[in-house]
Amino acid sequence: MASTSTGAAALLASSVAASVEVCFANPGTTEMWLVGAMDSSPDMRGVLGLHENVCTGAADGYARMARKPALVLLHLGVGLANGLANLHNARRAGSPIVVLVGEMATWHRGKDSLLEMDVVKLAETVSKHVHVSLAPGALPNDLTAAVDAVQVPNVVNGSRIATLVMPHDRTWEAADGSDAPPTHVVEAPAPAPADHHHGETRILPDEGAREFFSACAQALKRASAENKRILLYAGGEALVGDAFKAVGRIAASLGGPSKASVIIENAFARVDRGAGFPLATRIPYFPQEAKAEFAKYHEVLCLDARLPVALFGYKDGPSDDMLPPIGDDHIWQVDTGFDVTGALHLLEKELGSEAITPGVNCRGSMCPPSGVSRPALPASDAKLSGPHLCTIVAHHQPENTILVDESLTSGGSYWDASAKCPPFSHLALTGGAIGIGMPMAVGAAVACPDRVVINLQADGSGMYTCQSLWTQARERLRVLTIVCFNNAYQILKIELMRQRIQASGPASRSMTDLGDPPLQWEELARGMGVSNVRGARTCGEMSSCMEEALRDLNAPEPSGPWVIVANLT
């Protein structure tokens, strides 16, 4: 099985040659030749997950931080079905991922065997590229084609996921005939832009970019001179590294926060924050508040961000009318599919914002590199609450932390509390499918082994993929999971109130309460192999636990992942 002449071995060699060197796997019978081939492929790191949604979420976290794809290895259609929720999140995040799905042997397909499913139809729901490798010897070339497909950025709303379906016999056959042509490729079309009521959006064209940005810059400068409010609404690649710093400089050149605000998508994939980066606002979660915020602005520049749509269609609530009807010439959109950083620098030249320096002439648009200002700790004897927890985390998080945020209701104040921390990366839930936090922490830690990952994790959504703790322990990852323990689906309680649904009986209570029987997170973590487990009820206990955990996780050889159960009941 370790022979380099098999299709499985050739596929792994092709993957490593393309610099795709990590495989998050939950394999079965039809993937065993690939598992065996890993023994002779030392440059491919295999990471086992105990559920497919752990593997797909880990690949998402890896892609967001490594800025390149990983492999995901799944067992047949049922394995793909189990991993679809976090592939949906990855699609919304624009994360490049190559999914390998085992399939029945070519001569066994269509026999109605126990596990047979229509893998292609499942894959098409999240993938931009789906290929069934039917031609003998074609697996290595097919893998290269899948990697090439995910390297190309898409327009907003597009996918960067490629699914390669591998019939069992293709993996054990000799790796010859590698020049065989593709046999079943489905390229999913990008969705057409919505017909928004406020007029046609302006998309950056392949040609005429300078004319586009010149017109855009003139409109922004005119709005600033007339004291009209400007919104720089950013998402995607515009929130990462130098691109996000350019957004801050542009805002400063237009007059700073009093004239030009930087607001980011609520469901962002990654935003680099803290000292040296823009002081941005996160758009409110609920659509009524979001629409009220958007209504303040006259000129709107969307930077690699989806035009805002309400998360749900509430009774008498907004839908896709989040932006006000302000006319064709006041909504500008720099779409993905292009070099976002280059586009922003082109706009900077038009606006003359390249000379802006954080803390010197940025007019308060950016956090100064030397302007670290951690929030003060609450009283030690104070009972732990959501806001107190956020303050404590922001106070202690080290420089270059990767903060994976699936805190939902408990972490609402973390954004403001951490605004002036040392530089860090903040990852969030992008597609609304809960259960992403712990897997994403796995992937981020694999991608950046020298950085500490802190996962702010709601207890209810954590139960979806708590198997991730086992992978963290097995791989000895630098991850601190903070479980926001309130024994409830608190977001559902809030939704009941917001929708004015009179629900106070035992049935509705049972649908939102997790306290009967209560979840035993400390025991659960130890059962998953995590030896460093603590609990905290007061602010002082929480602060002490974090100090202990971070001392260990910052050591050259940490003892393994940590779990702190923050009791908010």
VOMARNU-809609 format. One record per residue (C-alpha): residue number from 0; x, y, z. Coordinates in pm, 1 decimal, always signed. Example, Ala and Ser with C-alpha at 12.3 -4.5 7.8 and 13.67 -1.06 7.14 Angstrom:
% residues 2
0 / +1230.0 / -450.0 / +780.0
1 / +1367.0 / -106.0 / +714.0
***
This chain:
% residues 569
0 / +0.0 / +0.0 / +0.0
1 / +299.1 / +229.2 / +44.7
2 / +412.0 / +184.4 / -315.9
3 / +488.8 / +513.0 / -491.6
4 / +343.0 / +367.7 / -811.9
5 / -18.9 / +368.9 / -690.7
6 / -266.0 / +638.6 / -780.2
7 / -294.9 / +729.9 / -411.1
8 / +81.4 / +779.8 / -374.3
9 / +98.4 / +980.7 / -694.6
10 / -187.5 / +1201.7 / -576.1
11 / -4.4 / +1281.6 / -251.7
12 / +316.1 / +1356.4 / -440.9
13 / +122.3 / +1590.4 / -668.1
14 / -29.3 / +1764.2 / -364.9
15 / +307.5 / +1817.6 / -195.5
16 / +451.0 / +1948.8 / -522.5
17 / +173.1 / +2208.5 / -520.5
18 / +269.0 / +2307.0 / -160.7
19 / -50.3 / +2156.4 / -17.3
20 / +104.3 / +1964.2 / +270.2
21 / -164.4 / +1913.6 / +537.3
22 / -454.3 / +1669.4 / +522.1
23 / -736.8 / +1683.5 / +778.9
24 / -880.6 / +1335.5 / +758.3
25 / -1166.8 / +1113.2 / +869.6
26 / -1116.7 / +817.9 / +634.2
27 / -1296.0 / +489.0 / +574.4
28 / -1260.9 / +176.3 / +362.1
29 / -1249.4 / +349.9 / +23.7
30 / -968.1 / +582.6 / +138.9
31 / -733.6 / +320.2 / +287.1
32 / -488.3 / +324.5 / -4.4
33 / -443.9 / +697.7 / +50.3
34 / -392.3 / +641.6 / +423.5
35 / -131.6 / +375.7 / +346.1
36 / +44.5 / +603.1 / +97.2
37 / +98.1 / +862.8 / +370.6
38 / +364.1 / +633.1 / +520.9
39 / +580.6 / +696.9 / +215.5
40 / +493.1 / +1068.3 / +196.4
41 / +672.2 / +1226.9 / +495.9
42 / +609.1 / +1579.2 / +367.1
43 / +231.0 / +1531.5 / +395.9
44 / +103.8 / +1589.5 / +749.5
45 / -206.2 / +1388.5 / +830.7
46 / -430.0 / +1522.9 / +1108.2
47 / -706.9 / +1290.8 / +1226.1
48 / -1045.7 / +1431.6 / +1324.8
49 / -1313.3 / +1228.3 / +1501.5
50 / -1592.7 / +1383.6 / +1296.8
51 / -1601.2 / +1512.2 / +941.3
52 / -1719.1 / +1856.5 / +1052.1
53 / -1403.6 / +1881.9 / +1263.9
54 / -1194.6 / +1815.2 / +953.1
55 / -1375.4 / +2063.3 / +727.7
56 / -1376.6 / +2335.2 / +995.8
57 / -1006.1 / +2277.9 / +1061.0
58 / -929.2 / +2315.3 / +690.3
59 / -1120.6 / +2644.2 / +695.7
60 / -918.2 / +2775.8 / +990.9
61 / -595.8 / +2659.1 / +829.2
62 / -677.0 / +2837.8 / +502.4
63 / -770.6 / +3162.0 / +676.7
64 / -434.2 / +3178.0 / +853.3
65 / -194.1 / +2999.3 / +615.2
66 / -344.4 / +3175.7 / +310.2
67 / -324.1 / +2849.7 / +116.5
68 / -534.0 / +2532.5 / +90.6
69 / -526.4 / +2211.5 / +286.9
70 / -666.1 / +1873.7 / +189.4
71 / -971.9 / +1724.1 / +356.1
72 / -1016.6 / +1346.9 / +329.1
73 / -1372.3 / +1216.4 / +375.0
74 / -1545.7 / +880.6 / +340.3
75 / -1802.1 / +858.7 / +60.1
76 / -2117.0 / +1069.4 / +37.3
77 / -2208.9 / +1019.1 / +402.2
78 / -1873.9 / +1161.4 / +512.8
79 / -1915.2 / +1460.8 / +283.1
80 / -2269.3 / +1511.3 / +413.3
81 / -2139.6 / +1516.5 / +771.3
82 / -1882.2 / +1782.8 / +680.8
83 / -2105.3 / +2010.2 / +474.3
84 / -2198.0 / +2253.5 / +753.4
85 / -1843.0 / +2377.0 / +798.5
86 / -1780.3 / +2362.1 / +423.1
87 / -2072.2 / +2604.8 / +398.5
88 / -1890.8 / +2832.0 / +645.3
89 / -1569.3 / +2791.2 / +443.5
90 / -1750.3 / +2882.1 / +121.6
91 / -1878.6 / +3201.9 / +281.3
92 / -1528.4 / +3275.5 / +411.0
93 / -1376.4 / +3234.2 / +64.7
94 / -1134.5 / +2975.3 / +204.6
95 / -940.8 / +2765.7 / -48.2
96 / -992.9 / +2394.6 / +31.9
97 / -944.7 / +2074.4 / -167.7
98 / -1186.4 / +1802.7 / -54.3
99 / -1098.5 / +1441.8 / -136.6
100 / -1398.7 / +1209.6 / -121.4
101 / -1368.7 / +834.4 / -158.8
102 / -1614.4 / +662.1 / -389.7
103 / -1714.3 / +305.9 / -475.0
104 / -1487.7 / +127.4 / -724.2
105 / -1583.0 / +213.8 / -1082.1
106 / -1721.4 / -136.6 / -1143.9
107 / -1916.7 / -126.8 / -814.9
108 / -2087.3 / +208.9 / -873.2
109 / -2458.2 / +193.5 / -944.7
110 / -2506.5 / -142.5 / -768.6
111 / -2708.0 / +16.1 / -485.2
112 / -2453.2 / -80.4 / -221.5
113 / -2523.4 / +25.6 / +134.1
114 / -2328.0 / +353.7 / +133.8
115 / -2384.8 / +467.2 / -224.4
116 / -2497.4 / +829.7 / -265.7
117 / -2486.9 / +1100.7 / -531.2
118 / -2160.6 / +1257.9 / -417.3
119 / -2147.9 / +1506.9 / -703.2
120 / -2482.1 / +1667.7 / -615.5
121 / -2375.8 / +1703.2 / -253.2
122 / -2042.3 / +1854.3 / -352.4
123 / -2200.1 / +2103.2 / -591.1
124 / -2377.8 / +2274.8 / -300.0
125 / -2046.8 / +2417.2 / -173.9
126 / -1787.0 / +2365.3 / -449.1
127 / -1673.0 / +2571.3 / -745.6
128 / -1503.6 / +2267.5 / -901.2
129 / -1622.8 / +1904.3 / -881.8
130 / -1438.2 / +1624.8 / -1056.7
131 / -1493.2 / +1247.9 / -1059.0
132 / -1160.0 / +1085.6 / -1144.2
133 / -1275.4 / +804.4 / -1372.2
134 / -978.6 / +784.9 / -1610.6
135 / -709.0 / +536.4 / -1501.7
136 / -392.9 / +705.4 / -1376.5
137 / -540.0 / +1055.5 / -1379.1
138 / -547.6 / +1120.0 / -1002.0
139 / -225.9 / +1329.2 / -979.8
140 / -328.1 / +1555.3 / -1268.1
141 / -680.3 / +1580.4 / -1130.5
142 / -541.1 / +1686.2 / -793.3
143 / -329.5 / +1956.4 / -957.8
144 / -636.7 / +2083.9 / -1142.9
145 / -831.6 / +2099.9 / -815.0
146 / -553.0 / +2298.1 / -645.8
147 / -533.8 / +2534.9 / -942.1
148 / -911.0 / +2588.5 / -922.5
149 / -906.3 / +2702.6 / -559.0
150 / -607.7 / +2933.7 / -607.3
151 / -811.5 / +3167.6 / -826.0
152 / -1016.6 / +3418.7 / -624.2
153 / -1383.9 / +3443.4 / -710.6
154 / -1630.3 / +3725.8 / -719.4
155 / -1816.4 / +3797.2 / -396.1
156 / -2043.5 / +3504.6 / -304.4
157 / -1827.0 / +3258.9 / -497.7
158 / -1670.1 / +2940.2 / -364.8
159 / -1301.8 / +2847.4 / -344.8
160 / -1366.6 / +2481.0 / -265.1
161 / -1275.6 / +2201.2 / -505.8
162 / -1401.5 / +1846.1 / -457.0
163 / -1216.3 / +1553.6 / -612.1
164 / -1410.5 / +1224.6 / -603.5
165 / -1178.2 / +921.9 / -601.0
166 / -1316.0 / +580.1 / -700.1
167 / -1157.5 / +311.9 / -484.0
168 / -985.9 / +129.7 / -773.4
169 / -825.7 / +448.1 / -903.6
170 / -630.5 / +472.1 / -575.1
171 / -472.2 / +124.1 / -593.8
172 / -403.9 / +111.7 / -968.1
173 / -66.3 / +192.4 / -1115.1
174 / -6.3 / +564.1 / -1160.8
175 / +32.8 / +560.3 / -1538.6
176 / -175.3 / +738.2 / -1798.9
177 / -151.6 / +1060.0 / -1595.5
178 / -215.1 / +1267.7 / -1904.3
179 / -568.2 / +1134.1 / -1932.0
180 / -820.7 / +1415.6 / -1986.1
181 / -1077.0 / +1508.2 / -1719.0
182 / -1389.3 / +1297.1 / -1738.4
183 / -1651.1 / +1471.2 / -1528.1
184 / -1584.6 / +1829.8 / -1427.9
185 / -1853.7 / +2063.3 / -1302.7
186 / -1758.0 / +2429.7 / -1277.9
187 / -2021.6 / +2599.8 / -1066.3
188 / -2110.5 / +2942.7 / -1210.8
189 / -2075.9 / +3246.6 / -989.7
190 / -2416.0 / +3382.8 / -887.1
191 / -2539.7 / +3685.9 / -1075.4
192 / -2536.4 / +4012.8 / -879.8
193 / -2865.2 / +4099.9 / -715.8
194 / -3077.8 / +4374.8 / -866.6
195 / -3055.2 / +4609.8 / -569.1
196 / -3310.2 / +4887.4 / -547.0
197 / -3048.1 / +5155.9 / -495.4
198 / -2907.4 / +5113.5 / -844.7
199 / -2634.6 / +4925.5 / -1022.0
200 / -2320.5 / +4877.7 / -819.6
201 / -1990.0 / +4970.1 / -973.0
202 / -1761.6 / +4670.3 / -1011.1
203 / -1388.6 / +4707.8 / -1070.2
204 / -1338.0 / +4612.5 / -1438.2
205 / -1041.0 / +4435.0 / -1590.8
206 / -968.4 / +4748.6 / -1795.4
207 / -1016.5 / +5107.2 / -1703.8
208 / -921.8 / +5058.7 / -1336.1
209 / -756.2 / +5399.1 / -1317.4
210 / -1065.4 / +5567.9 / -1456.3
211 / -1282.1 / +5382.1 / -1205.9
212 / -1065.0 / +5479.3 / -909.4
213 / -1023.9 / +5835.9 / -1030.2
214 / -1402.3 / +5877.0 / -1042.7
215 / -1441.6 / +5701.1 / -708.3
216 / -1174.9 / +5918.8 / -543.2
217 / -1331.1 / +6236.5 / -678.3
218 / -1672.1 / +6134.3 / -539.5
219 / -1521.7 / +6055.7 / -198.0
220 / -1325.2 / +6380.5 / -182.5
221 / -1632.3 / +6576.4 / -286.7
222 / -1840.0 / +6411.1 / -14.7
223 / -1571.0 / +6486.2 / +244.9
224 / -1547.8 / +6851.8 / +136.2
225 / -1926.8 / +6880.8 / +166.5
226 / -1917.5 / +6723.6 / +516.0
227 / -2121.9 / +6425.4 / +400.8
228 / -2070.3 / +6100.8 / +587.8
229 / -1860.3 / +5837.8 / +410.7
230 / -1868.5 / +5466.5 / +483.8
231 / -1581.5 / +5233.2 / +399.9
232 / -1755.0 / +4896.4 / +433.1
233 / -1485.8 / +4627.1 / +430.5
234 / -1472.2 / +4248.8 / +421.0
235 / -1271.5 / +3959.1 / +278.4
236 / -914.8 / +4035.1 / +174.4
237 / -958.6 / +4403.8 / +260.1
238 / -941.6 / +4308.8 / +630.9
239 / -603.9 / +4133.0 / +622.0
240 / -254.3 / +4275.4 / +669.6
241 / -140.8 / +4562.8 / +448.4
242 / -476.7 / +4582.0 / +273.7
243 / -657.0 / +4666.4 / +596.7
244 / -393.0 / +4922.0 / +689.6
245 / -456.1 / +5085.4 / +351.5
246 / -827.2 / +5104.7 / +437.6
247 / -735.8 / +5292.5 / +756.2
248 / -512.1 / +5535.2 / +568.0
249 / -788.5 / +5602.0 / +315.4
250 / -1033.1 / +5679.6 / +595.8
251 / -779.2 / +5915.4 / +754.0
252 / -718.6 / +6098.9 / +426.4
253 / -1094.8 / +6160.7 / +395.8
254 / -1114.5 / +6329.5 / +734.6
255 / -1102.7 / +6054.4 / +994.3
256 / -1392.8 / +5910.3 / +1196.4
257 / -1593.3 / +6233.2 / +1198.1
258 / -1628.3 / +6210.4 / +818.9
259 / -1520.9 / +5861.1 / +708.5
260 / -1604.9 / +5553.8 / +914.2
261 / -1456.7 / +5205.5 / +871.5
262 / -1718.4 / +4937.4 / +934.9
263 / -1664.1 / +4568.8 / +867.2
264 / -1892.8 / +4277.8 / +793.9
265 / -2037.9 / +4111.7 / +1103.2
266 / -1960.3 / +3763.2 / +970.9
267 / -1598.0 / +3822.8 / +873.2
268 / -1351.7 / +3547.5 / +786.6
269 / -1045.7 / +3717.3 / +934.1
270 / -958.0 / +4066.2 / +1044.8
271 / -612.9 / +4173.6 / +1161.5
272 / -662.2 / +4409.5 / +1453.5
273 / -494.6 / +4604.0 / +1732.7
274 / -192.5 / +4833.2 / +1729.1
275 / -113.2 / +4964.9 / +1379.7
276 / -450.7 / +4867.8 / +1229.9
277 / -770.3 / +5067.8 / +1171.0
278 / -1008.9 / +5131.3 / +1459.6
279 / -1310.2 / +4977.2 / +1292.4
280 / -1669.1 / +4907.0 / +1393.3
281 / -1836.8 / +4571.1 / +1342.8
282 / -2179.0 / +4607.5 / +1183.9
283 / -2456.3 / +4502.8 / +1426.7
284 / -2585.3 / +4145.0 / +1411.0
285 / -2953.9 / +4228.9 / +1406.0
286 / -3077.1 / +4383.3 / +1077.6
287 / -3280.7 / +4666.6 / +1229.9
288 / -2971.7 / +4805.4 / +1404.6
289 / -2757.0 / +4744.3 / +1096.3
290 / -2998.8 / +4928.5 / +869.5
291 / -3007.0 / +5223.2 / +1110.4
292 / -2625.7 / +5237.3 / +1101.5
293 / -2608.9 / +5226.5 / +721.1
294 / -2867.5 / +5505.4 / +699.2
295 / -2614.7 / +5752.7 / +844.2
296 / -2400.2 / +5756.1 / +529.2
297 / -2423.8 / +5933.8 / +197.2
298 / -2126.1 / +5784.1 / +9.1
299 / -2054.6 / +5410.5 / +46.0
300 / -1745.6 / +5225.8 / -73.1
301 / -1776.1 / +4845.9 / -42.7
302 / -1431.4 / +4688.4 / -25.9
303 / -1440.4 / +4314.8 / -96.5
304 / -1761.1 / +4300.4 / +109.0
305 / -2096.4 / +4153.5 / +17.2
306 / -2373.3 / +4406.5 / -19.9
307 / -2555.9 / +4366.0 / +312.5
308 / -2860.0 / +4141.8 / +342.6
309 / -3048.3 / +4059.3 / +663.1
310 / -2950.4 / +3724.7 / +812.1
311 / -3317.2 / +3623.8 / +836.2
312 / -3643.4 / +3759.1 / +702.1
313 / -3806.0 / +3884.4 / +1020.3
314 / -4173.3 / +3977.6 / +1039.0
315 / -4193.8 / +4344.0 / +929.4
316 / -3813.3 / +4353.3 / +915.9
317 / -3562.8 / +4459.6 / +647.0
318 / -3435.6 / +4220.3 / +381.5
319 / -3190.9 / +4335.7 / +111.4
320 / -3275.1 / +4704.5 / +162.9
321 / -3004.4 / +4758.7 / +425.2
322 / -2834.7 / +5032.7 / +226.0
323 / -3050.0 / +5343.6 / +171.0
324 / -3174.0 / +5426.7 / -181.8
325 / -2915.9 / +5698.0 / -244.1
326 / -2868.7 / +5670.9 / -619.8
327 / -2635.7 / +5510.6 / -866.6
328 / -2340.2 / +5740.3 / -811.0
329 / -2305.1 / +5690.7 / -436.9
330 / -2245.5 / +5314.9 / -406.8
331 / -1902.7 / +5194.8 / -515.8
332 / -1789.4 / +4833.1 / -499.8
333 / -1437.6 / +4697.8 / -527.2
334 / -1511.3 / +4330.9 / -587.6
335 / -1298.1 / +4030.6 / -508.9
336 / -1153.1 / +3833.4 / -798.9
337 / -893.8 / +4106.7 / -832.5
338 / -582.6 / +4202.2 / -638.7
339 / -758.3 / +4376.5 / -350.5
340 / -436.4 / +4510.1 / -197.6
341 / -326.8 / +4648.8 / -534.5
342 / -669.2 / +4803.7 / -586.7
343 / -653.8 / +4977.0 / -250.1
344 / -305.4 / +5111.2 / -319.2
345 / -431.7 / +5248.0 / -651.1
346 / -710.6 / +5427.0 / -467.3
347 / -456.0 / +5556.7 / -213.0
348 / -257.3 / +5719.5 / -492.0
349 / -568.8 / +5894.4 / -615.9
350 / -648.6 / +6018.5 / -263.6
351 / -291.4 / +6096.8 / -155.1
352 / -324.8 / +5883.7 / +157.3
353 / +7.1 / +5699.3 / +129.6
354 / +173.1 / +5944.6 / +368.0
355 / -67.4 / +5866.6 / +652.1
356 / +106.0 / +5717.2 / +959.7
357 / -85.6 / +5553.4 / +1248.2
358 / -71.4 / +5769.7 / +1559.6
359 / +90.4 / +6062.3 / +1377.3
360 / -148.7 / +6205.2 / +1119.4
361 / -421.2 / +5938.7 / +1103.2
362 / -686.8 / +6161.6 / +1269.4
363 / -789.5 / +5880.5 / +1501.2
364 / -866.2 / +5633.4 / +1224.0
365 / -595.0 / +5389.1 / +1330.2
366 / -456.1 / +5245.7 / +1651.4
367 / -99.6 / +5376.0 / +1701.2
368 / +169.7 / +5103.9 / +1696.3
369 / +275.0 / +5224.9 / +2040.5
370 / -80.8 / +5288.4 / +2152.4
371 / -147.0 / +4956.7 / +2323.7
372 / -413.3 / +5013.4 / +2587.7
373 / -544.3 / +4697.5 / +2745.6
374 / -865.1 / +4723.9 / +2947.9
375 / -829.1 / +4721.7 / +3325.5
376 / -920.9 / +4402.2 / +3506.3
377 / -1250.8 / +4392.5 / +3698.2
378 / -1253.8 / +4337.7 / +4072.9
379 / -1118.8 / +3994.2 / +4163.7
380 / -1418.1 / +3900.4 / +4375.5
381 / -1673.4 / +4008.1 / +4113.5
382 / -1893.4 / +3732.1 / +3973.6
383 / -1790.5 / +3636.0 / +3623.4
384 / -2015.8 / +3772.4 / +3345.9
385 / -1993.4 / +3793.8 / +2969.2
386 / -1857.7 / +4151.0 / +2965.3
387 / -1613.9 / +4073.1 / +3248.1
388 / -1491.3 / +3765.9 / +3060.6
389 / -1427.0 / +3970.1 / +2745.2
390 / -1232.9 / +4227.9 / +2944.9
391 / -1016.6 / +3960.9 / +3107.6
392 / -938.0 / +3792.5 / +2775.1
393 / -843.9 / +4123.6 / +2611.8
394 / -630.0 / +4215.6 / +2913.2
395 / -424.2 / +3896.1 / +2899.2
396 / -408.3 / +3791.8 / +2531.6
397 / -48.8 / +3795.4 / +2405.9
398 / +77.5 / +3973.4 / +2097.3
399 / +1.3 / +3783.0 / +1774.0
400 / -282.1 / +3589.0 / +1933.7
401 / -524.0 / +3420.0 / +1695.7
402 / -867.2 / +3479.3 / +1850.1
403 / -1127.2 / +3231.7 / +1723.7
404 / -1465.2 / +3373.4 / +1814.8
405 / -1773.9 / +3156.8 / +1844.4
406 / -1885.0 / +3314.1 / +2170.2
407 / -2215.6 / +3429.8 / +2018.4
408 / -2408.4 / +3611.8 / +2294.2
409 / -2146.2 / +3595.0 / +2572.2
410 / -1871.3 / +3764.9 / +2372.9
411 / -2064.3 / +4068.0 / +2254.0
412 / -1832.3 / +4318.2 / +2424.0
413 / -1505.4 / +4156.6 / +2314.8
414 / -1476.9 / +4365.9 / +1996.5
415 / -1459.9 / +4695.7 / +2184.1
416 / -1256.3 / +4556.4 / +2474.2
417 / -979.6 / +4435.2 / +2241.3
418 / -964.5 / +4736.0 / +2006.8
419 / -625.4 / +4861.0 / +2130.6
420 / -455.9 / +4533.1 / +2214.3
421 / -120.7 / +4435.1 / +2061.3
422 / -161.7 / +4312.4 / +1700.8
423 / -369.8 / +3995.4 / +1665.1
424 / -589.3 / +3808.3 / +1417.8
425 / -962.2 / +3767.4 / +1482.1
426 / -1158.9 / +3485.7 / +1312.1
427 / -1538.0 / +3460.0 / +1321.5
428 / -1831.6 / +3246.7 / +1211.2
429 / -1900.2 / +3329.2 / +846.1
430 / -2186.8 / +3107.1 / +734.4
431 / -2409.8 / +3082.1 / +1039.6
432 / -2355.5 / +2705.4 / +1079.4
433 / -2253.3 / +2673.2 / +1443.6
434 / -1985.3 / +2430.8 / +1552.7
435 / -1697.3 / +2607.8 / +1376.6
436 / -1501.5 / +2744.7 / +1674.9
437 / -1313.5 / +2442.1 / +1803.8
438 / -1232.4 / +2296.0 / +1458.9
439 / -1120.7 / +2635.8 / +1331.3
440 / -887.4 / +2663.8 / +1630.9
441 / -733.0 / +2329.5 / +1529.1
442 / -664.9 / +2450.7 / +1176.4
443 / -533.2 / +2790.5 / +1284.4
444 / -292.5 / +2627.0 / +1530.5
445 / -165.3 / +2384.9 / +1264.9
446 / -114.0 / +2674.3 / +1022.8
447 / +65.2 / +2895.5 / +1278.5
448 / +233.2 / +2663.8 / +1531.0
449 / +424.3 / +2945.9 / +1703.7
450 / +115.5 / +3157.6 / +1775.6
451 / -125.4 / +3107.8 / +2065.8
452 / -484.4 / +3039.7 / +1962.8
453 / -761.8 / +3147.3 / +2201.9
454 / -1105.6 / +3008.6 / +2123.5
455 / -1394.2 / +3199.3 / +2282.5
456 / -1652.2 / +2922.9 / +2261.2
457 / -2025.1 / +2920.6 / +2340.5
458 / -2119.2 / +2603.7 / +2525.7
459 / -2417.4 / +2502.2 / +2311.0
460 / -2242.5 / +2536.2 / +1975.4
461 / -1930.2 / +2376.5 / +2122.0
462 / -2122.6 / +2052.2 / +2165.2
463 / -2156.1 / +2022.0 / +1786.4
464 / -1784.4 / +1954.6 / +1737.9
465 / -1642.4 / +1893.5 / +2085.9
466 / -1440.5 / +1604.9 / +1933.6
467 / -1199.6 / +1880.2 / +1824.0
468 / -1053.2 / +1877.6 / +2175.0
469 / -923.1 / +1525.6 / +2112.0
470 / -741.4 / +1640.1 / +1798.3
471 / -598.2 / +1938.6 / +1987.2
472 / -465.1 / +1703.9 / +2256.7
473 / -332.3 / +1448.6 / +2008.2
474 / -143.8 / +1716.3 / +1811.0
475 / -36.3 / +1906.5 / +2128.2
476 / -160.4 / +2234.4 / +1982.4
477 / -117.3 / +2579.0 / +2141.0
478 / -490.3 / +2627.4 / +2191.6
479 / -675.9 / +2771.7 / +2488.9
480 / -1048.7 / +2701.6 / +2469.9
481 / -1260.2 / +2924.1 / +2694.5
482 / -1606.5 / +2774.7 / +2725.8
483 / -1869.3 / +3044.6 / +2785.7
484 / -2083.4 / +2828.7 / +3010.3
485 / -2439.6 / +2956.2 / +3058.1
486 / -2624.2 / +2624.5 / +3017.2
487 / -2854.4 / +2769.1 / +2749.8
488 / -2907.8 / +2842.6 / +2384.8
489 / -2910.5 / +3207.3 / +2485.8
490 / -2936.3 / +3337.0 / +2130.1
491 / -3269.7 / +3155.4 / +2090.2
492 / -3402.5 / +3315.5 / +2406.2
493 / -3309.5 / +3653.4 / +2264.3
494 / -3476.4 / +3568.3 / +1933.3
495 / -3798.8 / +3472.8 / +2110.6
496 / -3803.4 / +3811.5 / +2281.0
497 / -3712.3 / +4010.0 / +1969.9
498 / -3984.2 / +3842.4 / +1764.6
499 / -4234.3 / +3905.4 / +2045.6
500 / -4327.2 / +3539.7 / +2060.7
501 / -4512.3 / +3465.8 / +2382.4
502 / -4327.5 / +3150.4 / +2481.3
503 / -4289.3 / +3081.6 / +2851.1
504 / -4421.4 / +2728.3 / +2881.6
505 / -4228.7 / +2408.8 / +2950.8
506 / -4196.1 / +2315.6 / +2581.1
507 / -4030.4 / +2641.6 / +2474.0
508 / -3811.9 / +2641.9 / +2784.1
509 / -3691.5 / +2291.2 / +2707.2
510 / -3591.8 / +2400.3 / +2354.8
511 / -3358.4 / +2672.2 / +2487.0
512 / -3232.0 / +2529.6 / +2817.6
513 / -2923.2 / +2306.9 / +2847.1
514 / -2925.2 / +2270.9 / +3225.1
515 / -3129.1 / +1951.8 / +3268.6
516 / -2902.5 / +1764.2 / +3285.8
517 / -2621.3 / +2021.2 / +3297.7
518 / -2329.3 / +1984.4 / +3059.1
519 / -2012.6 / +1871.5 / +3237.4
520 / -1752.2 / +2051.6 / +3030.2
521 / -1457.2 / +1988.5 / +3260.6
522 / -1520.9 / +1614.3 / +3258.7
523 / -1586.9 / +1619.3 / +2884.5
524 / -1253.4 / +1792.8 / +2815.6
525 / -1061.0 / +1545.3 / +3029.3
526 / -1240.1 / +1261.3 / +2853.7
527 / -1109.8 / +1398.9 / +2522.4
528 / -752.9 / +1379.6 / +2652.7
529 / -705.7 / +1742.2 / +2762.9
530 / -516.6 / +1734.6 / +3092.7
531 / -504.0 / +2111.4 / +3148.8
532 / -860.8 / +2187.8 / +3255.1
533 / -971.8 / +2462.8 / +3492.7
534 / -1299.1 / +2620.5 / +3602.9
535 / -1370.6 / +2980.3 / +3703.6
536 / -1666.2 / +3152.0 / +3868.1
537 / -1513.0 / +3485.1 / +3971.5
538 / -1310.9 / +3739.1 / +3776.6
539 / -1006.0 / +3670.5 / +3992.3
540 / -1024.8 / +3297.1 / +3924.7
541 / -1061.6 / +3357.1 / +3551.5
542 / -764.2 / +3592.7 / +3542.3
543 / -545.1 / +3348.1 / +3735.0
544 / -645.4 / +3060.6 / +3508.0
545 / -558.0 / +3260.8 / +3197.8
546 / -219.1 / +3359.9 / +3336.8
547 / -138.0 / +2994.5 / +3412.2
548 / -256.1 / +2874.2 / +3071.9
549 / -70.7 / +3141.0 / +2874.9
550 / +255.6 / +3080.2 / +3062.5
551 / +240.8 / +2720.2 / +2950.4
552 / +120.6 / +2785.7 / +2594.6
553 / +397.0 / +3043.2 / +2539.6
554 / +666.0 / +2801.3 / +2656.5
555 / +897.4 / +2644.6 / +2396.0
556 / +737.9 / +2304.4 / +2464.1
557 / +381.4 / +2356.1 / +2592.5
558 / +222.3 / +2067.5 / +2779.5
559 / -75.7 / +2061.2 / +2544.7
560 / -403.7 / +2246.2 / +2492.6
561 / -597.5 / +2410.5 / +2774.6
562 / -965.7 / +2439.0 / +2854.5
563 / -1109.5 / +2694.9 / +3097.7
564 / -1479.1 / +2666.1 / +3176.8
565 / -1600.5 / +3021.0 / +3246.5
566 / -1915.3 / +2976.7 / +3455.4
567 / -2157.1 / +3255.2 / +3357.8
568 / -2468.3 / +3106.6 / +3521.6
***
